[in-house]
């Protein structure tokens, strides 16, 4: 079976590497051609010139791009996957985009008898490199079953959440929860420092109780060291939270805390921290 991968950024290149271990002759495309050629030199496979070539050669095509417009162009554009993919193929999109765009692309694919799975991920760069991502999928079960084996090679957990768009909506829930947790952690660390506690000891104690979270376990030390040149960028989180807020406004859902934290991330962008890790919310408090 021929597998294709489009988008060899930080996340995509790591995911593609895991797939190439399962399917050594991976077909890859990246808008920056040198990046694709460099990836092939390390991992093997074949680099092609556009998404249509990937679609023509492959039964399954995986995407990891930037935003709605990028994914739409790669799937439906003049040199998009749908121009050449055969009936029965499946497209899996790991990009975090709007649920509306996923539904739109699913309909266009359905009309051509091609499956479309929206499958945003959680776990960040480290999760991608270790093959330990969590994948939340939306789409038809028959298409999900076709691609599940491939996805399992780079994930620790994968679940079909419902029809098209359900994966993206689940990712929105994920980002809502993360945003609130990080802000609470930042405020807790800042409070501990301001009242003169040994914050390392505080974290050791409360991480063993009800306050424990992945963010606490994996971020408090770097936050204390004021080290944010790693992880999931503020720019990416703002994009994701804007998707949440747009969806919530459309359906009149209260996400007041998410809106507040989104504005705090804008403050960090204004400080030049667009590429800082999301845990840099502590740095914002220190600047106040």
N, C-alpha and C positions, 0 to 999 in steps of 0.2 A: 504494500500500500504506500502511495506517495503522500507525504505530509508537507505542508508549506507553512512558513512563519514570516509574518510581516511586522517590522518594527523592532529593531535591535538596539533599543536604548538600554538603560540600566536593568530594568525588569525583563524586557523582552529577550535580551541576549542570554540572560541566565536561564529563563524558561526554555528557550530554544536549545540551549546546550543539553538540558535534561532530555528533551524530546529526541535530540540527535543520538543519544545513547540507546534509545529504543528503536529509532528509525534513522540509521546512519546517513542515508542519502537525502537529508532534509533540503528542501528548496527554500531559499530565503530572499527577501527583498527589503531594502531600506532606502529611504529617500536620499540619504547620504551614501553614495555607492561605495566609497572607501571603507565605511564601517562594515558593510556587508562582505566586502572582499576580505577584510581583516578577520572577520568572524569565521569565514570559510577556511582560511589558512590555518586556524587553530582547531576547528571542529569538523572540518570536512563538509561535504554537501555541495550545493551549487547555488551561486548568486545569480539572479535574473534582473531584468531591467525595469519591470513594473509589476503591479499587482495582477494585471490580466494574465501575465505569463505564469504567475504562481497558480492562479485559478485554473488555467488550462492544463497544467501538469499534475494537479493534486486533487485528492478526494476529500481531504480535510485541510482547511486553512485556518491558522490561528493568528489573531491580531493583537498587538499591544501598541496603541498609538497615543495621541495626545488629547483630543477632544471630539465633540460631535462632528464638527466639520471634517476633521481628518479621517474619521472612520467612514463617514458618508462618501467621501471622495474615493477612498480605497475600495469600498464595496461597489459603488454605483457609478463612479466617474468614467470618463472616456477610456481610461486604462485601468478600470476597476475589475474586481474579481468576477462580478456577474457578467462581464462581457464574454467570458470564456469558460466558466466552470460548467461541468457536465451535470445533468440531472442526477440527483441522489447524493451530491456532495454536501458537506456541512461546513459552515463558517462559524468559528468560535471567537468572540470578541472579549478580550480581557481588559479593554480600556474602560475606565470609569466614565460613563457618559450619561445623558438623560434617559429616563425610561421611555420617553416619547420617541427619541431617535431609535432606540432599540426596537420598539414596536413597529416603527416605520420600515426599518431595514428588514425585519422579520417578514413583513407583508410583501415587500419587493422580492425577497428570496423565495417565499412561498409560491408566488406567481410563476417562478421559474423552476419549481420543484426542487429547491435547494433548502437545506435546513439552516437555521440561524440560532445560535445560542449566545445570549448575553451572559458573560461569566466574569464579572469583576472579582478581584482577589484582595485578600488581606494577608499581611505578613511582611510586607516591605522588601527591600533589597536582600536582607539577610535570609528571609523566608524563601525568596526566589532562588538564591544561590544554594541553599541547603535542600531545595526541593520540598519545603515544608509550608507551602502556601495553603490558605483556606480559600476555597472557590465556591462562590454562591451563584447558581446558574438559573437562568430563565429560558423557557422554550418548550418544545414538544419532547415528550419522553423518548420517542423513537429516535430522534436526532441526538439527544443526550446520551443514550445508550451507545451510539456509534462512536462517540468521542471520549467516553468515560475512561477507557483504558489509557489513552494518551494523556489525559489530564492527571490521572493518578500518578504518573511518573514524576510529577513536580509538586504534588500537593499532599498534605497530611489529612485533609478532610474536604470532601466535595459533596454538595447536596443540590438537587433540583428543587428550587423553591416554588415553582409554579409556572404559569404561562409567560410568554415573552414580556420582558420588562421587570419581572420579579427579581432577577438577579441584581439589577441596578437599584431597585427599591430597597432590597436587603442591604446593599452596600451603603445606602443613605442612612439606614438605621445604625450600621456599624460606625459611620463617621460622626453621627450625632452623639453616640455614646463615648467615642474616643475624645471628641472635643471637650465635653464636659469633664471627663476624667483628668485630662491633662491640665486644664485650668484649675481644678480642685487640688491636684498634686502640686502645681506651682504655688498656689496660695498657701498650702500646708507647709511646704518647705520654707517659703518666705516667712511665714509666721514663726516657725521653729527657730529660724535664724535670728529674727528680730527680738524674740523673748529670751534668747541666750541659751537655748538648749543645745545639746550635742546632737546635731541632726542625723548623723550616721546612726547613732544609737536609736533615735526616734524611728528612723526608717526600718531598722532591724526589728524593732518591737511591733510596729503597726502593720508591717508586711506579713506578719504571722497571724493577723486577726482579720476582722471583717473589712478593713480598708484595703486589703490586698487587691492588686490588679496587675495585669501584664505591664502597663505603663510604669507602675511603681517598681516592679521587679527589674525592669530593663532600662529605666531612664533616670532614676534618682541620682545615681552616682555621677553621671555625665552632667546632669543639671547642677549639682553642687560644684563640679569642676568648671562650670560655664563653658562646656564643650558641646557645640551644636553643628559641627561640620560633618554630618552623617545623617542617615535615616531618611524619613519622609519629609519632603520640603514643604515649607509654609505655602509657597505658591500652589503646590498641588492640593494641599488641604483647603485653601481658599476656593479653588475651582470646585472641589467636591462639595463644600458647604454651600456655595452659591447654587449648585444643583438641588441640594436639599431645600434651601429656602424658596427657590422658585417652585418646586413641587408642593411645598407646604402652603405657600401663598395661593396657589391655584386651587387647592382643596380646603383652604381655610383651616389648616392645622396649626396649633400653637407650637412653635419651636423658639420661644423667646430666648432661652439660654444659648441655643445654637447661634442665633443672630448676634448675641452679645460677644461670644467667643470669636465669631467670624470677624467682627469689628476689631477685636484685639489682634487677630492675625494681620489685619490691614495695618495696624500700628507697627507691627514688626516689619512688614514690607516697607513702610515709610522710613524705618530705621536702616534699611538696606539688607534686611534679613530674609528676603524671599527664598533663598536657598538653605536657610537654617532648618534644622529639624523642628518638628512641631512642638517638641518639649521646650523650645526657646520662649514659651510664654513666661517662664520665670525671669528671663532677661528683661522682658517688658516691665515686669513688676519692679525690678531693680532700677529701671530707668525713670520710674515715676517720681 
